[in-house]
Amino acid sequence: MSSARTEPALPTGRSALNITQGNTQNFGGGIYFSGNGNLQILESDIVNNTAGYGGGIFAAATGTDAELIIGGGTTISGNTALYSGGGLLIGGPLEMTMIDAGTIIAFNEALGVDGITGHGGGMEVIGPAIAYIGSPGAFGLPAIYGNSARYGGGISVDSAASDGADGAVKLFTTDPNNPVGVTSNTASIHGGGIYLQPYNDGFDIAIPTLCALDFRITDNLAEDGSAIYEDYQTNVGLAYGSYVYLNQCSQPGAVRCAAGVECNVISGNGTSTLGGDPTNGATIQLLGDSYLYASRFQMRDNAGGPVIHSEESQVYIDSCLIADNQTSTQLININSGFEASDTKIVNCTIANNTIASTDVIHAIDTFLLHDSIVYQPGNLTLAYSGNLANVDVAYVLSGDTSSLPADPSIIAGDPLFVDAANGDYHLRMSSPAVDFAPPVTGDDRDLDGLPRDQDMPGAPDVFGNRDLGAYERQQQPFDCGAADTLFCNGFDLL
């Protein structure tokens, strides 16, 4: 990871307003907004401005009902904050909306001079402010692109010094062909894509939240938490962390990605020092009673330490694909201390990762693994160092069962993916993972958003008609991958 930034010049000259070369040691190099009411910015270029806080824009509500709208055709680019909020900084009871096409926050930086803050290269959100970001981006680039900071290269969500000043960012897709994205951002310390920082002084507690729906968090860099870093604050022995919800929240106006569009991916992120030396940092880092609730997402082609590292936190992941990553430690590492950890992995496929450790998963305290595939030949599936009464593993197909509890629903074997060499981890009709687990009541969906519990003719229902792993085979004759046999029509038993 290098501190030098090579930034292509974004097109200009098509704007209704061009604000540039503003310079202040205080707030808002390009625009300063404080108070109530609404500020709407349309078809404007806010570029190459400098301030202590909020290099491009500083917006802080002092009362209630304040709103900042960054509308179509607006570029916030090349701005510098000496401390925090390179592109913009929002705070107070303010709502920011950026959902129009043609809007982008790119190539901004938060320097953190003399080690002071340095949060939010693209933007800093200070609670109780909320940012709603649904823009598909501009110039072929995603909405949050190429920004840098010490903490939160793309976005920093920082809760403020009072109860209720929690701070939140909602990322959601509005164009089904162009998902919202946080891409190619750099943090010299923590949170290449997104950083979350709670507040805890022993009296007031404020928790930051990230909600992401149909998103891309890709190609970000940091020493730790290359995609997402969930920090914590401790006081008088009590720790409070951060909350991240991936497809486990709602937002009016959000749409699902179109079929065939790469979506819900955390990929290509990497951990290294500022000088480019690899580190053991995680792709997603959770500390001190933080929460990760995630479903229908992929983690692929990330490099560094574990893809998920949890310290005294809660990790619940469902319908996920974790494949083709390179890790210098276990793939998933769960630790504990003063607070207990709680980990649940359900309906996930873990395969084809390069893991420089004996074990795929290290866990402690409460650990559950259900309805999943862990296929990592040469690695032990689980290293558990807690009370065995707290381990719950069932309906699992693995390349190694020696490290798992003895149970008839845990089997060893090859999952028979359609084409793992080319990244297709759907199941062949002849896979032992097809129609293996009991069905689940309700409208349960797989990683493709298709219904679970599809009973495939010709496949024996071992414990039920649910497939293991991220994907459920659908009852569609001749809808088969290239690796299936000629008779893949529901009657193929191979």
Secondary structure, 3 states (H helix, E strand, C coil): CCCCCCCCCCCCCCCCEEEECCECCCECCCEEEEECCEEEECCEEEECCEEEECCCEEEEECCCCEEEEECCCCEEECCEEEEECCCEEEECCEEEEECCCCCEEECCEECCHHHCCCECCCEEEECCCEEEECCCCECCECCEECCEEEECCCEEEECCCCCCCCCEEEEECCCCCCCEEEECCEEEEECCCEEEECEECCCCEECCEEEEECEEEECCEECECCCEEECCEEECCEEECCEEEECCCCCCCCCCCCCCCCCCEEECCEEECCCCCECCCCCEEEECCCEEEEEEEEEECCEECCCEEEECCEEEEEEEEEECCEECCCCEEEECCCCCCEEEEECCEEECCEECCCEEEEECCEEEEEEEEEECCCCEEEEECCCHHHEEEEEEEECCCCCCCCCCCEEECCCCEEEHHHCEEEECCCCCCCCCECCCCCCCECCCCCECCCCCCCCCCCCCCECCCCCCCCCCCCCCCCCCCCCCCCCCCC
